[in-house]
């Protein structure tokens, strides 16, 4: 299986990336894994022109969103990680998803979109400063998880698991139970 890992965090060795790496290490035993650091992409924001809907392709000049969109088309599973910023995913990850609408769901000539990835598995990873159980509310990482789930469900992905790491403002390293959860998800995917 070909799996795409999207690190939506700004730090390649940050909390989100660390959990994603645990997951990737478990996945690489049996699958081909591609890794994208979203903050390293050159991305122009969506203009809201809606040309992608009938055309099936973003009209902006070729950039990182086009390249990752093709990767999304070619993968069998998607793993998305993001730190929690104001109860949501990071800005660059949101821009990538905004620009990937025709890759996530088929619009065509009909009024209602159809998922392009029906039944494919997805995993969501997030980290936040909020302590448990406050990290679960929508104004914290619960909102980030919900935002990513909205995108994944639009594409028809089946969410196979979520790793939601709380209280990282007061910790110097990620508690083992969250790393273990990431490894288990990687082994089951």
Secondary structure, 3 states (H helix, E strand, C coil): CEEEEEECCCCCCCHHHHHHHHHHHHHCCCCEEEEEEHHHCCCCCCCCCCHHHHHCCCCCCCCHHHHHHHHHHHCCEEEEEEECECCECCHHHHHHHHHCHHHHEECCCCCCCEECCCCCEEEEEEECCCCCCHHHCCCCHHHHHHHHHHHHHHCCCEEEEEEEECCCCCCCCCCHHHHHHHHHHHHHC
